[in-house]
């Protein structure tokens, strides 16, 4: 950081990984092999990037902050099996990455962590994710139905992946030391990403958490005809009360509801 005059940008959620002891923990969790093509979002100072490059076939590093470009290029130049993409991962067309990534391994910026995970589930080539995220984000992804943390990210991730919180990450592995706790969260694909109509159903269903699911869907913009009555009937057919709430349905039950509604 001194060499390149870098100061962490808190507006971008930058907490750089600076303790190499955590790298082997990440590597084991990611089950790295020489055939892997890894996507790393938020390259930072390149500490994780270098580790990944030494153990995999190729590493795509995405970084938004152009102030970090010289440091990242210095870290990546010795590794011809790396590609640096300067830009916003949320806006980049990640489907054009060549070779296509098979895994996502990253210390994700806090502000975009959930969005990046959900978006990369759309990449059919990606089969496994290991990411450092804020503790609450990891808990939301892994949450079970009818628990306080359960919501849209939980359902959308679990429709496609098995999700678990792997372990807590000490605050001291980052600089600056964050004022929140972090965890390693792991996802392993078991199904394709849910279709857009199913994603929309889930998002509209959770839009009014205190209301019954059927009522919440009826309040969505341009709701399908008779969606409230149809939802109540479908819920009862699936063994749920007609006034069940969104958080009571497991991901599999959300898919079953979507199929019943023929959306």
Backbone torsions as a table, in degrees:
resi	resn	phi	psi	omega
1	UNK	NA	-38.6	177.0
2	UNK	-66.4	-41.4	-177.3
3	UNK	-59.8	-38.7	-175.8
4	UNK	-106.1	7.9	177.0
5	UNK	62.3	40.8	-174.4
6	UNK	-95.4	134.3	171.6
7	UNK	-124.6	130.5	-178.8
8	UNK	-58.2	137.6	179.7
9	UNK	-98.7	104.7	-177.5
10	UNK	-66.9	-28.0	178.4
11	UNK	-63.8	-26.2	177.9
12	UNK	-95.7	6.3	178.8
13	UNK	67.9	34.4	-175.4
14	UNK	-83.9	115.5	169.1
15	UNK	-131.1	99.1	-171.0
16	UNK	-72.0	140.6	174.4
17	UNK	-75.5	121.5	-175.3
18	UNK	-128.0	-5.6	-179.1
19	UNK	-107.6	110.8	-175.3
20	UNK	-70.7	-12.8	-178.9
21	UNK	-63.9	-25.4	-178.6
22	UNK	-79.4	-14.3	-173.5
23	UNK	-64.2	-42.4	179.7
24	UNK	-67.0	-31.8	175.7
25	UNK	-62.4	-45.3	178.9
26	UNK	-64.6	-44.5	-178.4
27	UNK	-60.6	-42.7	178.8
28	UNK	-66.3	-42.1	-179.7
29	UNK	-64.2	-34.1	-178.8
30	UNK	-83.4	-5.0	177.8
31	UNK	51.0	49.9	-173.7
32	UNK	-64.9	140.3	174.8
33	UNK	-135.4	168.2	-179.6
34	UNK	-69.7	-11.1	179.6
35	UNK	-95.1	-4.9	-175.0
36	UNK	-74.8	142.4	167.6
37	UNK	-113.2	116.9	-170.7
38	UNK	-107.5	138.6	170.5
39	UNK	-105.1	122.2	176.2
40	UNK	-115.1	118.7	178.5
41	UNK	-102.4	122.5	-176.6
42	UNK	89.2	69.5	-175.1
43	UNK	-67.6	-25.6	179.3
44	UNK	58.4	-123.4	-179.3
45	UNK	-92.7	-1.1	176.5
46	UNK	89.0	10.0	-178.4
47	UNK	-63.4	-50.6	178.3
48	UNK	-70.8	-35.4	-179.5
49	UNK	-57.7	-46.4	-179.7
50	UNK	-63.1	-42.4	179.9
51	UNK	-60.6	-45.9	-179.2
52	UNK	-65.8	-40.3	-177.4
53	UNK	-62.9	-32.2	-178.9
54	UNK	-76.2	-9.1	-172.3
55	UNK	-126.9	-1.6	-175.3
56	UNK	-132.8	172.3	-179.1
57	UNK	-71.3	-43.0	-178.0
58	UNK	-156.4	149.8	177.6
59	UNK	-131.3	123.4	170.7
60	UNK	-96.0	120.1	179.6
61	UNK	-110.1	121.6	178.4
62	UNK	-108.7	128.9	-179.4
63	UNK	-141.2	130.9	-179.1
64	UNK	-81.8	-39.2	-170.8
65	UNK	-80.1	108.6	-178.8
66	UNK	-68.7	-16.1	175.2
67	UNK	-67.5	-18.4	178.6
68	UNK	-93.2	-5.3	-174.3
69	UNK	-58.8	-45.9	179.6
70	UNK	-60.2	-41.4	179.8
71	UNK	-66.6	-41.1	178.9
72	UNK	-66.7	-42.3	178.8
73	UNK	-62.6	-38.5	177.6
74	UNK	-62.9	-39.2	-179.7
75	UNK	-71.9	-34.8	-172.5
76	UNK	-92.2	-21.5	-176.6
77	UNK	-53.6	-38.6	178.8
78	UNK	-70.8	-4.9	-174.5
79	UNK	-118.6	97.4	-178.3
80	UNK	-67.7	-11.8	-179.9
81	UNK	-91.8	29.0	178.9
82	UNK	-126.8	151.0	173.9
83	UNK	-132.5	127.0	178.8
84	UNK	-98.5	125.6	178.5
85	UNK	-115.3	109.5	178.6
86	UNK	-87.3	117.2	-179.8
87	UNK	162.6	179.6	-178.7
88	UNK	-87.7	116.2	-177.4
89	UNK	-60.4	-28.2	-179.7
90	UNK	-69.9	-26.2	-176.7
91	UNK	-104.5	-19.9	-179.9
92	UNK	-68.0	148.2	174.6
93	UNK	-84.8	92.0	-175.1
94	UNK	-72.3	-11.8	177.8
95	UNK	-70.6	-14.4	-178.6
96	UNK	-90.8	-1.8	-178.8
97	UNK	-61.1	133.7	-177.9
98	UNK	-134.5	118.2	0.5
99	UNK	-72.2	154.9	-178.2
100	UNK	-66.8	140.1	-177.9
101	UNK	-71.0	145.0	174.9
102	UNK	-105.5	-18.5	179.5
103	UNK	-142.3	152.4	171.5
104	UNK	-114.6	119.7	179.1
105	UNK	-131.9	118.4	-170.8
106	UNK	-161.7	155.4	164.9
107	UNK	-98.7	91.2	-169.0
108	UNK	-75.2	136.1	173.0
109	UNK	-56.8	135.6	-172.4
110	UNK	-54.7	-41.5	-172.6
111	UNK	-67.8	-22.9	-174.9
112	UNK	-121.3	7.4	-172.5
113	UNK	-57.3	-50.8	-177.7
114	UNK	-64.1	-42.1	-179.4
115	UNK	-62.7	-42.9	-179.0
116	UNK	-64.1	-42.7	-179.6
117	UNK	-63.6	-46.6	-179.9
118	UNK	-62.7	-41.8	-179.2
119	UNK	-67.5	-39.2	-177.4
120	UNK	-75.2	-16.0	171.7
121	UNK	-63.1	-24.2	176.9
122	UNK	-70.6	-17.2	179.7
123	UNK	-80.1	107.4	-173.9
124	UNK	-60.6	-27.3	-176.2
125	UNK	-73.8	-24.1	-175.8
126	UNK	-78.9	127.4	-177.6
127	UNK	-114.6	-16.6	-175.6
128	UNK	-149.4	142.2	178.4
129	UNK	-128.3	136.0	167.8
130	UNK	-134.5	116.2	-173.8
131	UNK	-138.2	141.4	170.9
132	UNK	-87.4	122.2	-177.1
133	UNK	-138.5	166.3	173.9
134	UNK	-59.3	142.4	-175.3
135	UNK	-51.0	-44.2	-177.4
136	UNK	-65.1	-34.5	178.2
137	UNK	-66.4	-46.0	178.1
138	UNK	-60.6	-40.6	179.6
139	UNK	-65.9	-36.5	178.9
140	UNK	-65.5	-42.5	-179.0
141	UNK	-64.7	-36.1	-175.2
142	UNK	-93.1	-2.2	-172.2
143	UNK	-64.6	146.3	175.6
144	UNK	-91.7	159.4	178.7
145	UNK	-56.5	148.5	176.8
146	UNK	67.8	20.3	172.9
147	UNK	-111.5	157.9	-174.7
148	UNK	-58.6	-33.2	-175.7
149	UNK	-82.8	-8.4	-174.2
150	UNK	-72.7	132.5	-179.1
151	UNK	-168.6	-157.2	-175.9
152	UNK	-56.8	-49.4	179.6
153	UNK	-59.1	-38.4	179.6
154	UNK	-58.6	-50.7	-175.7
155	UNK	-67.1	-48.4	-176.0
156	UNK	-63.6	-38.5	178.6
157	UNK	-70.5	-44.7	-174.2
158	UNK	-75.8	-17.6	172.6
159	UNK	-64.7	-26.1	-177.4
160	UNK	-113.3	-21.4	-169.5
161	UNK	-139.4	153.2	162.6
162	UNK	-81.4	131.1	-173.4
163	UNK	-124.3	137.7	174.7
164	UNK	-150.8	149.9	170.0
165	UNK	-83.9	119.1	-173.3
166	UNK	-78.6	-48.3	-179.4
167	UNK	-172.9	160.6	174.0
168	UNK	-75.2	145.8	178.8
169	UNK	-109.2	123.1	-179.9
170	UNK	-59.0	141.8	-179.7
171	UNK	-62.2	-27.8	-175.2
172	UNK	-70.3	-7.5	178.9
173	UNK	-80.5	-6.1	-177.7
174	UNK	-112.7	153.6	169.4
175	UNK	-135.0	128.4	-7.0
176	UNK	-67.2	158.8	179.1
177	UNK	-65.7	122.1	-178.4
178	UNK	-71.4	158.8	178.0
179	UNK	-97.1	16.8	175.5
180	UNK	-130.6	159.7	177.4
181	UNK	-83.8	150.4	179.2
182	UNK	-124.5	157.6	177.0
183	UNK	-138.5	160.1	166.6
184	UNK	-91.0	124.1	176.4
185	UNK	-112.3	139.0	-178.6
186	UNK	-121.1	138.6	176.0
187	UNK	-129.1	138.6	176.3
188	UNK	-130.0	123.2	-173.4
189	UNK	-67.9	138.3	171.3
190	UNK	-125.2	-12.7	-177.3
191	UNK	-151.6	162.5	173.5
192	UNK	-62.9	163.6	175.3
193	UNK	-60.1	145.0	178.8
194	UNK	-63.4	145.6	177.4
195	UNK	-64.6	159.2	-174.7
196	UNK	-58.6	-38.2	-178.5
197	UNK	-64.5	-34.4	176.3
198	UNK	-71.0	-41.4	176.8
199	UNK	-59.6	-43.1	179.8
200	UNK	-64.6	-40.3	177.7
201	UNK	-58.7	-45.9	-179.8
202	UNK	-63.9	-45.6	-178.9
203	UNK	-62.0	-43.5	178.7
204	UNK	-69.7	-33.6	-179.6
205	UNK	-65.2	-34.9	-179.3
206	UNK	-91.5	0.8	-175.2
207	UNK	-66.4	-24.9	-179.7
208	UNK	-133.0	79.3	-169.3
209	UNK	-61.6	-27.1	-177.4
210	UNK	-84.9	-6.6	-179.6
211	UNK	-101.5	159.5	173.7
212	UNK	-60.5	148.3	-177.4
213	UNK	-56.5	-44.7	-179.0
214	UNK	-59.6	-40.2	178.5
215	UNK	-68.0	-41.3	179.8
216	UNK	-61.1	-42.9	179.4
217	UNK	-66.1	-34.6	178.8
218	UNK	-68.6	-24.0	-179.9
219	UNK	-86.0	-4.5	-179.0
220	UNK	-69.5	156.9	177.2
221	UNK	-61.9	132.5	177.6
222	UNK	49.2	58.3	-177.0
223	UNK	-67.8	149.9	175.4
224	UNK	-59.3	154.1	-177.1
225	UNK	-61.1	134.0	176.8
226	UNK	58.2	29.3	-174.1
227	UNK	-63.9	-31.4	-179.0
228	UNK	-66.3	-49.8	-179.5
229	UNK	-67.1	-39.6	-179.7
230	UNK	-64.1	-38.8	179.4
231	UNK	-67.2	-43.4	178.7
232	UNK	-59.8	-43.3	179.0
233	UNK	-65.2	-41.8	-179.3
234	UNK	-66.0	-40.2	178.6
235	UNK	-62.2	-43.7	179.3
236	UNK	-65.2	-37.4	178.0
237	UNK	-65.3	-26.9	179.3
238	UNK	-91.1	3.3	177.2
239	UNK	89.8	15.7	178.7
240	UNK	-106.4	156.1	171.5
241	UNK	-62.0	149.5	179.9
242	UNK	-62.4	-27.4	-179.2
243	UNK	-99.9	24.9	178.6
244	UNK	-59.9	150.5	177.6
245	UNK	-98.1	162.6	-175.2
246	UNK	-56.9	-40.9	-173.0
247	UNK	-71.9	-7.7	-179.3
248	UNK	-86.6	-11.9	-176.9
249	UNK	-94.3	131.5	173.9
250	UNK	-73.4	164.7	176.6
251	UNK	-54.4	-41.8	179.0
252	UNK	-63.4	-35.6	179.0
253	UNK	-73.0	-31.0	173.1
254	UNK	-63.0	-42.9	178.6
255	UNK	-63.9	-41.5	179.4
256	UNK	-63.3	-39.9	177.9
257	UNK	-63.1	-44.4	178.6
258	UNK	-58.9	-42.7	178.7
259	UNK	-65.8	-38.9	178.3
260	UNK	-64.4	-39.0	-177.8
261	UNK	-78.9	-13.8	178.8
262	UNK	55.5	45.5	-178.1
263	UNK	-84.5	NA	NA
